[in-house]
């Protein structure tokens, strides 16, 4: 699964790079999303798999802080990129005549850069806040990775409650803010699609949004179960399972969803494969 995640996202990047027909804002954002998925997988998954297979599971203080920073950074960057992709679909469907003016290559590159910068700042800020706390008692993390909620259970001091609530509030606010803008984009998109007279035209237009919409549901579905699920007597075990599932399966599902649901990308992958491995038949 780890190798498939890497190869699937690398294939998407290579296809977009080689196919000039895919050099559009939508696929630029998809390429940036694939880079985010690869970096997240490389930063988190190998250590998690090694600890799951090892009998001696330990991690240094700095390695734990680095793991949390990358987890926050790529998680927020992922949300920001999904929000920008929703805006791209909104402009393409609701303002098609102004699309080339509003989504110029330079402006799209700036949006991607701001997404990465925003994710990095959020990741650094939250990691510094968490690791500024005092940790006492047990040093055993009830998780496969240095997950923030599991780590906060090991902290002590008067400020632990306020820090915990602050971290959760920042995460939920950022995630829900991005989700709200995505939903708002799709409200206008659906309204524009319903004004298309032919059923074939409505289906063709909506099909350009299916991949993005599916990834949004997967990403926010797992995130909401981690941060918004009510606490219970077995919440620690279920949180561990959900966070691990989110860490492994979200990057794994992304290339599958985009390659299967996006006809243009799927055909481009076939052309790239034939040119690379069967040059004589093309």
N, C-alpha and C positions, 0 to 999 in steps of 0.2 A: 504493500500500500504506500509506503514511504517513497519507494522508487517510482511508482506510478504517478504519485503527486508531482514529483520533480520532472519526470519525462513528459507528463501531460501538459504542464505549464510551459516547459521549454519548447514543446511542439507548437503550442499556441504562439509563443513569442517568435519562433523561427518562421512560422507561416506568415504572420503579419509582417515580419521584416522582409521576406522574399516576395510577397505578392503585392505589387504596386496598387492593385485595386482595393487593397485593405488599408491603404495609407490615408485613413479618414479619422476624424476625432473619436468616433465611437471605438475604433480598434486601437487607437493610441491609449485610451483609458483602459481598455481590456488588457493591453500589453503591460501597463503600469500595475494593474491588479494582479496579473500573473507574476510579475517581479515581486510584489508584496507577498504573494502566497509562497513563492520559492524561499524568500528570505525568512519568513516566519517558520516554515517547515525546517529549514536548515538550522535555525537558531534554537528551536525548541525540541523537535521530535527526536533527533539522534540521542540526546542526553536522556530523554524520557524513556526511550526504548532500551538504552543501556542499563538504566536503573531498574526497569521492570525485569530484565533478564539476569541481573546481578544479585548476589546474596549480600553484598556490601554496598548499601545505598547511602551515600553521603555526598554532600555538596558544600563547597566553601561559601563563606559569607559573600564574597565578591561575585562568585559564579551565580549565586542565587539572585543577587541584585541585578546582574546582567540579564539573566533569564527573565526576570520580571519586567525590566525595561523594554526588552525586545517584544515581549508578549503584549504589553500596553501599546507600544509604538505601532506595531503592525496591525493590532486590533483596531485602533483608532484610525490609522491610515486606510485600512480596509473600508471602514464606515464612511470616511470622507470621500473615497473614490467611488463608492456605490452611490453616494449622494450626487456627485458630479455626473456620473453616468445617467442618473435619473433626469438631471437638468438637460443633458445632451439629447435624450429622447424627447423631452418636452419641447425643446427648440426645433428639433427635426420634424416633429409632427404638428405642432401648433403654429410654428413660424417658419415653414420650409423655405420661403423666399428670402428670408434674412439669415438663414443658417450659415452660409459661407462667411457672412460678415460678423456674426456673433461668435462663431466657433472657429476662428482663425487658428492656425497651427501654433503661433506664438502665444496666443491667449490660452489655448489648451495646455501647452507646456507649463505656463504659469500656474494654472489650476492644479496640475499634477504636483508641481513643486510645492505649492502651498499645502496640499494634502500631506505630503511627506513631512514638511516642516511642522505642520500642526500636530501630526501624530508623534513626532519626535519630542516636541515641547511637552505635550500631555504625558508621554511616557516618562520623560525625565522628571517632571514635576511630581507625579504620583509616586514614582520610585523613591525619590528623595524624601517625600513626606513619610512613607511607610518605613523606610530604613533609618529615619531619624528617631523612631520610637526605641524604647528600652525593651529588650527581650530577656525574659527570665524564666526559670523553671525548665520545663522540657524543651529540648531542641529538636524534637521529632515532628516533621511536617506531615500531616495526614493528607498526603496528595502525591501524585506522580511528578509534579513540577512545583516550582515556587509560586504557587497561586496566591493572589493577594488575600483572599478571604481566609484561607488556611493559615497563612503566615500571621495575619492579624490576631488569630486566636492564641498565638504564643507571646504576644506583647503584653506588657503590664504598665501601670501608671495611670494617673488621673485623666490623661488626654486620650486614652485608647478609644473610648466610646465616641468622642467627637471626631477623631481621625477616621475611625471606621465608617461613621455616617457620612463624613465628608468625602471619602474615597468613593463610596457607593453613590452618593449624590452626583459627583462629577461624572462618573461612568454612565449613570442612567441619564443624566441631562444631555451629555454629548451624544449618546446612542439615540435617545428619543428625539433630540433636535434634528439629527440627520434623518431619522425615520419620518418625522413630521414633514420635512421638506420633500422627501421622496414621495410620500403619500399625496402631498399637495400637487406635485408634478403629475402624478398619475390621475388625479381628479380632472385636471385640465386635459390630459391626454385622452382619457375615456370620453370626455365631453366632445373633443375634436373628432374622435373616431366615430362616435354616434352620428355626427353630422355628415359622414361619408355616405352617399346614396346607395352604393352597391355593397352587397354582402361580401363579395370577393375582395373589394377594396378595403373593407373594414378588417377582414381576416388577414390580409397581407400586411396592413399597417400594424396591427396588434402583434403579429408574429415577430416583428423587430424588437419587441419589448419582453418577450416571454423569458428569454435566458436571464436577462437582468432581474426581472421580477422574481424568478425562481431562486436566484442567488440571494436576493434580499430576504425572502421568506426563510431560507435556510439559516442565513447569518443571524438575523434578528430573532428567529425562533429559539435557537440555542442560547443566544445572549440573554434573552428575556427569562429563560428558565434558570439561568445561573444567578442573575442579579435580582430578579423580581419574584422568585418562587418563595412562598411562605416558609418560615422555619418550622421544623418539626423534630421529633426525637431522632430521626434517621437522616436529617438534612445534610450532615457532613458527608456521609457515604454517597448520597444522591448527587450532591454538589460536585464531589470528586469525579463521579461517573460522567456527569453532564459536561464538566470542564474538559475532561480528557476526550470525550466524544467530539466536542467542539474543536479542540486543538488538532485532532487527527482527521476528522471527516470533512470539515469545511474546506480545507485546501484540496482534499482528495476529490470532493464532489464538483468543485468549480470547473475544472477542465472537461469533465464528463458532461455537465449541463451545457456549457457553451459549445462544445463540439457536436453534441447531439441535437440541440434545439436551434442552433444557428445554421441555417442552410448555406449561407454564403461562406461562412468559415469552414464548414464541413467540406464543401466542394473545393475550396482553396487548399485544404489539407490533402485532399486526394490528388490534386494537381502537383503539389509539392512532393508528395510521396512518389508519384510516378516519374517526375523529373529527376528525383534523387536516386531511386533504386531501379527504375526501368527507363533509362534515357533513350534506348533504341526504339521503344514502342511509342514514344511521344512524337 
